[in-house]
Amino acid sequence: MAKFHIEYYSNALHRRTTFDMLIPNDIRQDIPWEKKDDADRGIKTLFWLHGYTGRSENWVPEELCEKFQIAVVMPTAENSFYLDGEATGRAYETMVAVELVDYVRKTFSLASSPEDTYIAGLSMGGFGALHTGLAHPDRFGKIGCMSSALIVHEIAHAKPGFDNGIGNYAYYRSCFGDLETVEERDVNPEILALRLKETASAFPELFMCCGTEDFLIEPNRYFHRFLVENKIPHQYFESPGGHDGVFWSEYIVKIINWMFA
């Protein structure tokens, strides 16, 4: 497994930033493959998005990267919710979906089409994967979301002084823009999903999951019901678990098998 830590100048962020990347192209000749054709698969690319307070970090077991020949791209996006903020240097959606995909295409000759480019993440990164994938269906063919921070309705109409213990009014305002209209704009994944349905555009395949003891279970159930009511195909799973690595370690294996098997 070849491992890269890359620093580059981001025009979207107006500064230098980093991302990590795995490419399973250093195949050992001294260990026989269980499947002889595994090493001959074309490499597909997964953009993996970290959660709130997180950093570029790999949750995909390396043996699955090698088995399915997956390159994993892991950007650093701070606590941005992977959205394009109004302030200069906060275009995180553009950084991931446009700039970084183009960089990977140009530099590594990967991620050339939605059929071989997928996106996934956990918590804030689950929201980011959902929003980014729905906003850019011409770039991402599949979306995987674990314990997604679907907080749009929680923060809608919040006023100065609001604080939910994770972030305050000023923070959410900087990420999502005007909180009076947040439910009506395309920072809301529901708006993006309905737009795709109405325009008959190609809809990325979607996998969502959340633990039944997770503090985000109700907004995930709400979004699942929204998709069902609007007849938007998706897969949704619940099982015992919290907002933690035990649940995520179980479901990242399921997501990778769903995406690549």
Phi, psi and chi 1 to 4 in degrees:
 res  aa     phi    psi   chi1   chi2   chi3   chi4
   1 MET       -  112.9 -179.0   66.9   62.9      -
   2 ALA   -79.1  133.5      -      -      -      -
   3 LYS  -122.2  132.0  -58.6  179.8 -179.6 -179.2
   4 PHE  -126.4  142.1  -59.3   85.9      -      -
   5 HIS  -121.8  114.9  179.0   74.1      -      -
   6 ILE  -117.6  131.1  -62.0  167.3      -      -
   7 GLU  -110.0  132.0  179.2  178.8  -46.0      -
   8 TYR  -147.0  165.1   77.7  104.4      -      -
   9 TYR   -87.4  123.2 -176.3   83.1      -      -
  10 SER   -97.3  116.0  167.7      -      -      -
  11 ASN   -69.7  -28.2  -73.4  -66.4      -      -
  12 ALA   -67.7  -35.9      -      -      -      -
  13 LEU   -99.8   -7.3  -57.1 -176.8      -      -
  14 HIS    60.0   37.1  -69.5 -118.1      -      -
  15 ARG  -169.7  172.6   60.0  176.7  170.5   80.4
  16 ARG   -78.5  143.6  -58.0 -166.3   70.7   78.7
  17 THR  -144.6  179.4 -171.3      -      -      -
  18 THR  -132.6  158.1   63.3      -      -      -
  19 PHE  -147.0  157.4   68.9   93.8      -      -
  20 ASP  -108.6  156.3  -67.8  -66.5      -      -
  21 MET  -151.6  140.6 -171.7  169.7 -178.1      -
  22 LEU  -115.4  135.7  -55.3  178.3      -      -
  23 ILE  -133.3  119.4  -57.3 -179.1      -      -
  24 PRO   -86.4   59.3   34.4  -35.9      -      -
  25 ASN  -115.2    6.4   62.1   -8.3      -      -
  26 ASP  -101.7   72.9   54.0  -17.9      -      -
  27 ILE   -76.9  127.5  -60.8  168.0      -      -
  28 ARG   -74.5  135.4  -68.3 -175.7   60.3  168.9
  29 GLN   -90.7  -12.2  -61.2  -61.0  -42.4      -
  30 ASP   -93.1   -2.0   57.6  -23.6      -      -
  31 ILE  -122.1  117.3  -62.0  179.0      -      -
  32 PRO   -66.1  141.9   17.7  -24.3      -      -
  33 TRP   -79.9  142.3  -71.5   74.1      -      -
  34 GLU   -63.4  -36.5  -68.8 -176.1    6.4      -
  35 LYS  -119.2  121.5  -69.1 -175.1  177.0 -179.9
  36 LYS   -65.5  -24.1  -62.5  -61.8 -177.9 -177.6
  37 ASP   -89.7   -4.8   60.9  -13.6      -      -
  38 ASP   -58.5  -44.3  -81.3  -14.1      -      -
  39 ALA   -69.9  -14.4      -      -      -      -
  40 ASP   -97.5   -0.1  -62.5  -35.0      -      -
  41 ARG   -66.1  146.6  -68.0 -175.9 -177.0 -146.7
  42 GLY   -68.5  143.1      -      -      -      -
  43 ILE   -78.2  126.9  -65.7  179.0      -      -
  44 LYS  -100.4  162.8  -65.8 -169.6  175.4 -175.0
  45 THR  -123.9  131.4  -55.6      -      -      -
  46 LEU  -113.7  123.8  173.5   64.3      -      -
  47 PHE   -90.8  117.7  -74.4   76.0      -      -
  48 TRP  -108.9  125.2  173.1 -103.7      -      -
  49 LEU  -109.4  126.2  -52.0 -174.2      -      -
  50 HIS   -76.2  170.1   66.5   75.2      -      -
  51 GLY   -94.6 -178.6      -      -      -      -
  52 TYR   -58.6  135.6 -178.1   79.8      -      -
  53 THR    67.6    5.5   73.9      -      -      -
  54 GLY   -90.4 -167.4      -      -      -      -
  55 ARG  -150.8  175.9   57.0  179.8  174.6   78.8
  56 SER   -58.8  121.0   57.8      -      -      -
  57 GLU  -154.5  139.6 -178.0  178.3   12.7      -
  58 ASN   -95.6  124.7 -178.5   40.8      -      -
  59 TRP  -105.0   -2.7  -81.9   83.9      -      -
  60 VAL   -87.2  117.4 -177.1      -      -      -
  61 PRO   -55.4  134.8  -25.0   35.3      -      -
  62 GLU   -61.4  -30.4  -70.2 -170.1   11.8      -
  63 GLU   -65.8  -29.9   59.2  -92.3   25.4      -
  64 LEU   -75.7  -35.8  -69.2 -178.1      -      -
  65 CYS   -57.8  -43.9  -67.0      -      -      -
  66 GLU   -72.8  -40.5  -66.8  172.9  -17.0      -
  67 LYS   -61.9  -45.4  176.3  179.7  179.5  179.6
  68 PHE   -98.9    1.0  -65.3  120.4      -      -
  69 GLN    56.7   63.0  -69.5  -68.9  -81.6      -
  70 ILE  -110.4  127.2  -50.7  164.5      -      -
  71 ALA   -87.7  137.6      -      -      -      -
  72 VAL  -118.7  124.2 -176.7      -      -      -
  73 VAL  -109.2  126.3  179.0      -      -      -
  74 MET  -125.8   95.4  -62.2  159.9  -81.9      -
  75 PRO   -76.2  160.4   28.0  -34.1      -      -
  76 THR  -102.0  120.9  -62.3      -      -      -
  77 ALA  -130.3   15.5      -      -      -      -
  78 GLU    52.3 -145.6  -58.5  174.2   -9.1      -
  79 ASN  -103.9   48.2  -67.0  -23.2      -      -
  80 SER   -88.7  -12.3   65.0      -      -      -
  81 PHE    59.2   15.6  -90.7   84.5      -      -
  82 TYR    56.8   38.1  -59.5   90.2      -      -
  83 LEU  -115.0  157.4  -64.7  170.6      -      -
  84 ASP   -83.9  102.5  -76.9   -8.6      -      -
  85 GLY   -73.3  165.7      -      -      -      -
  86 GLU   -72.7  -31.1  -64.9  175.4   -4.3      -
  87 ALA   -72.9  147.3      -      -      -      -
  88 THR   -56.1  137.3  -61.2      -      -      -
  89 GLY    84.2   14.6      -      -      -      -
  90 ARG  -125.2   29.9  -68.7 -165.1   56.6   83.8
  91 ALA   -87.7   71.3      -      -      -      -
  92 TYR   -76.0  -34.6  -72.8   93.8      -      -
  93 GLU   -61.6  -46.8  175.9 -169.2  -27.7      -
  94 THR   -62.5  -39.4  -61.9      -      -      -
  95 MET   -58.9  -44.7 -176.5  -91.7  -75.4      -
  96 VAL   -77.9  -54.1  171.8      -      -      -
  97 ALA   -77.4  -28.9      -      -      -      -
  98 VAL  -110.1  -62.8  178.8      -      -      -
  99 GLU   -63.0  -49.7 -174.7  174.9   80.0      -
 100 LEU   -73.1  -38.9 -164.5   52.1      -      -
 101 VAL   -60.2  -44.9  171.0      -      -      -
 102 ASP   -63.2  -38.2  -73.9  -12.4      -      -
 103 TYR   -63.8  -44.2 -172.6   95.8      -      -
 104 VAL   -66.0  -39.3  169.2      -      -      -
 105 ARG   -61.3  -47.7  -74.0  176.6  176.5  175.4
 106 LYS   -71.3  -41.6  178.9  179.5  178.3 -179.5
 107 THR   -85.0  -36.8  -52.9      -      -      -
 108 PHE  -116.8   -0.9  -62.4   97.9      -      -
 109 SER    55.8   42.2  -62.5      -      -      -
 110 LEU  -123.3  173.2  -64.9  170.5      -      -
 111 ALA    57.0   46.2      -      -      -      -
 112 SER   -83.0  -16.9   59.6      -      -      -
 113 SER  -154.5  162.7   70.3      -      -      -
 114 PRO   -60.3  -27.5  -21.0   31.3      -      -
 115 GLU   -67.2  -20.9  -70.3   71.6   31.7      -
 116 ASP  -124.7   21.1   59.9   17.4      -      -
 117 THR  -133.9  117.5  -49.3      -      -      -
 118 TYR  -125.2  166.8  -54.5  152.3      -      -
 119 ILE  -140.7  142.2 -169.4  166.6      -      -
 120 ALA  -154.3  162.5      -      -      -      -
 121 GLY  -175.0  175.4      -      -      -      -
 122 LEU  -125.9  145.6   59.5   82.7      -      -
 123 SER    57.3 -119.1 -165.4      -      -      -
 124 MET   -56.6  -36.1 -177.7 -171.0   77.3      -
 125 GLY   -70.3  -26.4      -      -      -      -
 126 GLY   -67.4  -43.0      -      -      -      -
 127 PHE   -60.0  -45.8  173.6   93.5      -      -
 128 GLY   -61.5  -41.1      -      -      -      -
 129 ALA   -64.7  -43.9      -      -      -      -
 130 LEU   -62.7  -51.6  178.9   63.2      -      -
 131 HIS   -64.0  -46.6  179.9  -87.9      -      -
 132 THR   -66.1  -42.7  -54.5      -      -      -
 133 GLY   -64.2  -40.0      -      -      -      -
 134 LEU   -73.1  -31.4  -66.3  179.1      -      -
 135 ALA   -76.3  -21.5      -      -      -      -
 136 HIS  -134.1   61.9  -59.7  -88.7      -      -
 137 PRO   -67.6  -14.1   27.5  -36.2      -      -
 138 ASP   -77.8   -5.8   58.0  -33.6      -      -
 139 ARG  -117.2  -30.6  -61.2 -152.1  160.5 -147.6
 140 PHE  -124.0  124.1  -57.8  101.7      -      -
 141 GLY   -90.4  -23.0      -      -      -      -
 142 LYS  -140.1  149.0  -67.0 -176.1  180.0 -178.7
 143 ILE  -129.2  130.4  -56.8  168.6      -      -
 144 GLY  -121.1  127.6      -      -      -      -
 145 CYS  -128.7  122.4  -53.3      -      -      -
 146 MET  -112.9  126.4  -62.4 -163.9  -65.5      -
 147 SER    50.5   48.8  -51.2      -      -      -
 148 SER   -64.2  136.7  -59.1      -      -      -
 149 ALA   -83.0   74.1      -      -      -      -
 150 LEU   -86.6   78.5  -64.0  165.6      -      -
 151 ILE  -104.7    8.1   62.8  167.8      -      -
 152 VAL   -54.2  -46.5  166.3      -      -      -
 153 HIS   -72.4  -26.6  -62.7  -62.6      -      -
 154 GLU   -68.7  -40.1  176.7 -173.9   -7.6      -
 155 ILE   -92.5   -9.3   64.4  174.2      -      -
 156 ALA   -59.0  133.7      -      -      -      -
 157 HIS    68.5   14.3  -49.1  -66.2      -      -
 158 ALA   -63.7  149.9      -      -      -      -
 159 LYS  -117.4  161.1  -58.8  -69.1 -168.5  -81.4
 160 PRO   -50.0  135.0  -29.2   36.8      -      -
 161 GLY   103.3  -16.6      -      -      -      -
 162 PHE   -63.7  138.8  171.6   85.0      -      -
 163 ASP  -157.3  119.9 -169.4  -41.4      -      -
 164 ASN  -100.9   15.6   62.8    0.7      -      -
 165 GLY    89.9  -14.4      -      -      -      -
 166 ILE  -109.3  -43.5  -64.4  174.8      -      -
 167 GLY  -149.5  161.4      -      -      -      -
 168 ASN  -107.1 -179.1   60.0   16.2      -      -
 169 TYR   -54.1  -47.9  170.1   84.5      -      -
 170 ALA   -61.9  -38.1      -      -      -      -
 171 TYR   -64.3  -51.8  164.3   66.4      -      -
 172 TYR   -65.8  -34.3  -68.9  117.1      -      -
 173 ARG   -63.3  -38.0  176.0   68.1  174.4   76.1
 174 SER   -69.1  -31.3   70.3      -      -      -
 175 CYS   -84.0  -48.4  -68.1      -      -      -
 176 PHE  -100.8   -8.8  -70.5   85.6      -      -
 177 GLY    79.9 -155.0      -      -      -      -
 178 ASP   -55.7  116.4 -179.4   12.5      -      -
 179 LEU   -78.0  -13.5  -60.5 -176.2      -      -
 180 GLU   -69.6  -29.5  -74.1  -61.4  -41.6      -
 181 THR  -114.3   11.4   61.6      -      -      -
 182 VAL   -61.2  -32.9   67.4      -      -      -
 183 GLU   -73.0  -18.7  -65.4  168.8  -53.6      -
 184 GLU   -99.7   -7.5  -54.6  161.7   12.4      -
 185 ARG  -106.7  172.2  -68.4 -178.3  -73.6  108.0
 186 ASP   -79.2    8.3   61.4    8.9      -      -
 187 VAL   -74.0  -13.9  -67.4      -      -      -
 188 ASN   -90.1  116.7 -178.0   -3.9      -      -
 189 PRO   -57.4  -25.7  -25.1   34.4      -      -
 190 GLU   -63.1  -40.0  -64.8  165.5   35.0      -
 191 ILE   -62.9  -43.0  -61.0  -62.7      -      -
 192 LEU   -64.3  -42.1  -63.3  174.8      -      -
 193 ALA   -63.8  -44.2      -      -      -      -
 194 LEU   -66.0  -37.3  -70.2  176.1      -      -
 195 ARG   -63.0  -43.6 -177.5 -178.1  -57.7  163.8
 196 LEU   -63.1  -41.7  -82.0 -178.6      -      -
 197 LYS   -63.7  -43.9 -179.4 -175.9  177.2 -177.4
 198 GLU   -68.4  -32.6  -69.2  167.6    0.8      -
 199 THR   -90.1   -0.6   59.3      -      -      -
 200 ALA    57.8   28.1      -      -      -      -
 201 SER   -73.2  160.8  -60.6      -      -      -
 202 ALA   -60.6  126.2      -      -      -      -
 203 PHE   -99.3  121.8 -151.2  100.9      -      -
 204 PRO   -58.6  145.5  -20.7   31.9      -      -
 205 GLU   -66.6  142.9  -64.9 -177.9   52.4      -
 206 LEU  -132.2  131.1  175.8   58.2      -      -
 207 PHE  -125.3  124.9 -179.3  112.6      -      -
 208 MET  -127.6  146.4  -63.5 -177.0   63.8      -
 209 CYS  -152.0  154.0   61.2      -      -      -
 210 CYS  -159.6  145.2 -167.0      -      -      -
 211 GLY   -76.5  145.6      -      -      -      -
 212 THR   -70.3  -18.2   52.1      -      -      -
 213 GLU  -100.2    6.5  -73.8   71.2   55.8      -
 214 ASP   -74.1  139.1 -165.1  -44.7      -      -
 215 PHE   -67.7   -9.9   70.5   97.5      -      -
 216 LEU  -101.5   11.9  -69.5  168.2      -      -
 217 ILE   -64.1  -41.0 -174.6   61.6      -      -
 218 GLU   -66.9  -45.2  -70.2  -53.9  -34.0      -
 219 PRO   -63.8  -28.8   12.8  -25.0      -      -
 220 ASN   -70.2  -41.1  -83.3  -93.4      -      -
 221 ARG   -63.2  -39.9  -72.9  171.4  173.0  167.5
 222 TYR   -60.8  -45.5  176.6   90.5      -      -
 223 PHE   -67.8  -36.9 -167.6   77.0      -      -
 224 HIS   -59.4  -46.5  165.4   55.8      -      -
 225 ARG   -62.5  -39.8  -68.7 -165.9  -61.5  -90.9
 226 PHE   -58.0  -44.3  163.9   83.1      -      -
 227 LEU   -66.3  -41.3  -65.9  173.6      -      -
 228 VAL   -62.4  -48.8  170.8      -      -      -
 229 GLU   -60.6  -31.2  -69.8  166.7    3.2      -
 230 ASN   -98.0   11.7  -73.3  -79.4      -      -
 231 LYS    53.1   45.1  -62.6 -179.5  171.8   58.0
 232 ILE  -101.5  116.9  -64.5  173.1      -      -
 233 PRO   -61.4  139.9  -20.0   32.3      -      -
 234 HIS  -170.8  167.6   66.4  -69.9      -      -
 235 GLN  -116.8  133.5  -63.7 -165.6   43.2      -
 236 TYR  -133.6  134.2  176.4   78.5      -      -
 237 PHE  -135.9  141.3  -60.6   92.7      -      -
 238 GLU  -125.7  148.2  -66.9 -178.6    8.3      -
 239 SER  -159.4  164.0   64.5      -      -      -
 240 PRO   -55.0  135.8  -27.0   36.2      -      -
 241 GLY   157.1  159.6      -      -      -      -
 242 GLY  -109.4 -162.8      -      -      -      -
 243 HIS   -91.2   73.1 -160.9   77.1      -      -
 244 ASP  -155.2  174.1   55.8   41.7      -      -
 245 GLY   -66.9  -24.1      -      -      -      -
 246 VAL   -63.8  -49.4  175.5      -      -      -
 247 PHE   -64.8  -46.1 -179.2   85.4      -      -
 248 TRP   -65.5  -37.3  -60.6  -30.9      -      -
 249 SER   -64.2  -34.0  -65.9      -      -      -
 250 GLU   -70.2  -45.3  173.9 -172.9   -5.9      -
 251 TYR   -85.1  -20.3  -89.7   90.0      -      -
 252 ILE   -65.4  -33.1 -171.1   58.8      -      -
 253 VAL   -64.9  -42.3  174.3      -      -      -
 254 LYS   -66.1  -40.1  -64.2  179.8  179.8 -178.9
 255 ILE   -64.8  -43.9  -72.8  174.8      -      -
 256 ILE   -65.0  -40.6  -65.8  -57.3      -      -
 257 ASN   -65.0  -40.4  -83.0  -79.0      -      -
 258 TRP   -62.7  -42.0  169.2   77.2      -      -
 259 MET   -71.6  -42.4  -76.8 -177.3  163.5      -
 260 PHE  -117.3  -14.3  -62.2  102.7      -      -
 261 ALA   -69.6      -      -      -      -      -
